[in-house]
Amino acid sequence: MAEPQSRQYATEEEAQDLQPVADPASRVAETGTSILNPAAPAFVPPQHGLPLQAPQGFVAHDPAPGFNQLPAPGFRYPPPPPLAILLLLLAYNPLGEAPTYLGCRFTNRLQPHSSVPSPTPLLSGKKTLNVESPSFTPSTLQSNKKSTFSTQAASAAPFTPRGPGGNSASQTSQQNMDAPVFNPSNIREFQPQPQNYDLGSTGSPNASTHDAGYSLDHFNMAPLTQALAPPVPFNPYAVNDHSGIPNQGATYFQSQFPSALSPPQYHLYAPIGPYREDLMPYQRVTHDFFMSERLRDELQKKSHATLQTMPNSPLPQLEKYHSLFPLDTSNRKNTAVFGYTSWVYKAVSSKDGKYYCLRRLEGFRLTNEHAIHAAREWKKVLNANVVTFHEAFTTRVFGDSSLIFCHDYHPLALTLYEHHFSPQQGGRGRGPTVVPENILWSYICQISNALRAIHHAKLAARCLDMTKIIITDKNRIRLGATSILDVVQFESSQQRPLADIQQDDLIQFGRLILSLATLTQPHNLNNIPQLLDTLPMKYSAGLRDAVSWLISPPRPGENAKHIDTFLANISQHLVTFADVALRADDSLTSELSRELENGRLVRLLCKLNTITERGDHAGDSAWSEHGERYPLKLFRDYVFHQVDESGRPVLELGHMIRCLNKLDAAADDRVTLVSRDEQTVFVVSYKDLKVMVDRAFNELVKRTKQAQTSPAAVNMMPGL
Ligand SMILES: Nc1ncnc2c1ncn2[C@@H]1O[C@H](COP(=O)(O)OP(=O)(O)OP(=O)(O)O)[C@@H](O)[C@H]1O
């Protein structure tokens, strides 16, 4: 705590400048610390025989340089560091009452030579504080400190906290006048007892000590407090002007913050985690402030694929769908799955303008009306791993009798077969590559989820073919082509119990995983036991058991297998999968948050651009050039058309976004707008600019509403 006294300074000024903490406030704070710490020496007496004339505002026990000497003329104590104030408050706030931080007491205390008279007689002259005061010896302090300070507590003057309404100044004065000559032996050592600090609601200065639930004996250190205090003593009990502030220690800190939260700063971005690994500033690029490049690229491509059209398409228009676009990349006619050649198209609905996937079964003749109604049951299956079915109908627009199934369209989807077996995709021309076990488990979990939804809807998938399961995102699969076999095989499936068909689903499921795990083409899955035996060479025994359970039919006497039983057996993999999915969800939310404000800024830009440079409005050809519109034009220049000293364009995206955000948030910051000829200068706040934007835009809206000529403009208005 103390600076070595042997420290030498070149000049007196330097000594003053370099004085360590000669500040009474911080000294008091340090003293306070030592008081609170019973192990620390609480008092260091002077070692010389000179009578000590304690200067005003100087702490008598201060062992720091300057303790034995008066401060040089002109010495000014530096203001107390905030930490010192905090410690002071903690040390001197045993009742937990909140002192006034900005009150004049601190100010006075920081001006030891001020003309403010000290109301503390104990400190004001040798009459009260004198080194000849008896009975303190440091050796005693070191060897038997406790007994020195704690034996005479009984004789200590009782402490009387001042009530808010009382004449506190006179009371203090009277109390101090009555106090005996300073005698440290009369002082009882402070024993912090934190459990007594819980004052509850009765801990106000007005409350009696009994009511308060603690003993004020612990605070019977008024003489010491006053002896160590600066000329204007700090007395937290005198603070009685905190109306509404509960008298608890913690409330002091609470009072530093406004109780009501400030409104959020809408012009600031608040990134939401999880974050990318730390990047050095030079590694950051503009895209770091927005959605990741990978995701943007992916979405961009999907959007492009969705909007892709075929000029001069030979494909016909359907009654309810138009702009058909073929999704089959192979031209082969395959009848293996449905018994009919099928074609897949992307199409736009004439009803809602959205994109759908149409699957056409070529040459299908509907013989039973009920068959097509069977497909309707699939409308109730809404599952993340099933492509949603919308409708089925027949048509002759293709020149034959075709059956059409309409499902959700997932741009850039690939079938599982294309992904893992096609040379162009998974194998990258080198043949199929081993599918990692975690991906296989992910597929197992997702297909189980789909089957559970389907079976619980009293339906069966019937078609778990690798060419009819699509991958719509990374490792994200969905059962497609649902409902088709319900119609096509309507007659035959009427004769089979649903449980049997569901049992087939499980077997097909097992074969699918086995095919992927062994990279065997589905039509080559002949020797299943042998293939199962090869599984443990690449995968865990658990995977082998799961596949084997699915493929093998129930033994005689056993109940039929059920997807729920399977799900129960793979529960730990389901949990892992859920965790992966949730983390992916977090990361997407984080990506989304980066784009949070973009829509807002685009709307603002649209507004701004409807106003600036407008050729003619209400017969006024210069409408956008004068009045409130003119500063907006200059603001547009300020944001987008800035040049540097050499006249080169400034293209700082941060500047543009910052300005637009401030405008949108109507910030109080002001901006200087200069006309291009430098003859006009406006100093205007963003708040004012926002008002101008709104007024000018509303003027346009009003006129548009009157005329009702432009549906486009009317459509734009609600969004803005
Ligand atoms: N709902 C859908 N949304 C978007 N694309 C789809 C959808 N369903 C299928 N596709 C895509 O259409 C293409 C053709 O699908 P299809 O089922 O005909 O596969 P295939 O391998 O050609 O099978 P097949 O040999 O039986 O014709 C595939 O690339 C598939 O990813």
The ligand as a MOL file (V3000), in Angstrom:
LIG
                    3D

  0  0  0     0  0            999 V3000
M  V30 BEGIN CTAB
M  V30 COUNTS 31 33 0 0 0
M  V30 BEGIN ATOM
M  V30 1 N -39.9710 -33.1630 -55.5550 0
M  V30 2 C -38.9400 -32.9500 -56.3550 0
M  V30 3 N -38.4280 -31.7180 -56.4310 0
M  V30 4 C -37.3970 -31.4820 -57.2320 0
M  V30 5 N -36.7520 -32.3930 -57.9350 0
M  V30 6 C -37.2330 -33.6590 -57.8920 0
M  V30 7 C -38.3270 -33.9880 -57.0980 0
M  V30 8 N -38.5550 -35.2990 -57.2120 0
M  V30 9 C -37.6260 -35.7550 -58.0650 0
M  V30 10 N -36.8300 -34.7840 -58.4660 0
M  V30 11 C -35.7040 -34.8800 -59.3950 0
M  V30 12 O -36.1450 -35.2670 -60.6510 0
M  V30 13 C -35.1620 -36.0340 -61.2700 0
M  V30 14 C -35.8350 -37.2490 -61.8660 0
M  V30 15 O -36.4360 -38.0310 -60.8990 0
M  V30 16 P -36.7910 -39.5520 -61.1280 0
M  V30 17 O -37.5830 -40.0020 -59.9930 0
M  V30 18 O -37.3490 -39.7020 -62.4610 0
M  V30 19 O -35.3790 -40.1730 -61.0250 0
M  V30 20 P -34.7070 -41.1330 -62.0670 0
M  V30 21 O -33.3600 -41.4440 -61.5440 0
M  V30 22 O -34.8130 -40.5460 -63.3980 0
M  V30 23 O -35.6480 -42.4040 -61.9240 0
M  V30 24 P -36.2500 -43.2720 -63.0280 0
M  V30 25 O -35.1170 -44.0090 -63.6420 0
M  V30 26 O -37.2150 -44.1420 -62.3520 0
M  V30 27 O -36.9170 -42.3320 -64.0160 0
M  V30 28 C -34.1470 -36.3970 -60.2120 0
M  V30 29 O -32.9560 -35.6790 -60.4170 0
M  V30 30 C -34.7780 -35.9610 -58.9550 0
M  V30 31 O -33.8060 -35.4530 -58.0710 0
M  V30 END ATOM
M  V30 BEGIN BOND
M  V30 1 1 1 2
M  V30 2 1 2 3
M  V30 3 2 2 7
M  V30 4 2 3 4
M  V30 5 1 4 5
M  V30 6 2 5 6
M  V30 7 1 6 7
M  V30 8 1 6 10
M  V30 9 1 7 8
M  V30 10 2 8 9
M  V30 11 1 9 10
M  V30 12 1 10 11
M  V30 13 1 11 12
M  V30 14 1 11 30
M  V30 15 1 12 13
M  V30 16 1 13 14
M  V30 17 1 13 28
M  V30 18 1 14 15
M  V30 19 1 15 16
M  V30 20 2 16 17
M  V30 21 1 16 18
M  V30 22 1 16 19
M  V30 23 1 19 20
M  V30 24 2 20 21
M  V30 25 1 20 22
M  V30 26 1 20 23
M  V30 27 1 23 24
M  V30 28 2 24 25
M  V30 29 1 24 26
M  V30 30 1 24 27
M  V30 31 1 28 29
M  V30 32 1 28 30
M  V30 33 1 30 31
M  V30 END BOND
M  V30 END CTAB
M  END
